[in-house]
Structure formats: structure tokens, C-alpha cells
Amino acid sequence: MVDDEPRNLDLLTYYIEKYCTHTDIVGAFSEKKAALEYLEDQANLSELDIIFLDMVLDEGTGFDILDHIDYSDIHIVICTAP
């Protein structure tokens, strides 16, 4: 999960843990740089089935992250607030 609003990360974590009990959260990032460092490591990326990604981040957008990784085998869910 990548979202620059910690409250949104907490809320999404809550709902996933409550309603998706067979889903493990392996990372939650509030900064684009930290998320990229994690996702650019192929070993980490290969473990993922889905990425929840905020559209507007602290430095750029979620689409900037997608420009740097191979997400062809990963589901991407764009989350954003009005």
C-alpha cells in the first residue's frame, strides 16, 4: 500500500485485516521514495499480488511508481480521496 496520508493507510489496513482475512499486508508506505526502494527490489515485487496505490503522493503520483516497476503480473488498485 502506498498513500501519503497515514490515516488512509490505517483505514485501508483496518478494512483489509477485517474483511480479507486470507490477505497479508507486506508493506505500507507513506513516501514515494520508500515505496520505490521496496518495489524496485525484484524479490519483493515477485511476492506481490496486488498494490493499493494513491494517485497523488508526497512527490509526484502513483503512476510515477508504475513507470519504474514491472507490474504485468500484479493487480493495481488506485485509491484516491476527493
Secondary structure as GFF3:
##gff-version 3
##sequence-region A 1 82
A	DSSP	alpha_helix	6	19	.	.	.	ID=ss1
A	DSSP	alpha_helix	32	39	.	.	.	ID=ss2
A	DSSP	alpha_helix	42	45	.	.	.	ID=ss3
A	DSSP	beta_strand	50	54	.	.	.	ID=ss4
A	DSSP	beta_strand	56	57	.	.	.	ID=ss5
A	DSSP	beta_strand	60	61	.	.	.	ID=ss6
A	DSSP	alpha_helix	62	66	.	.	.	ID=ss7
A	DSSP	beta_strand	75	79	.	.	.	ID=ss8
###
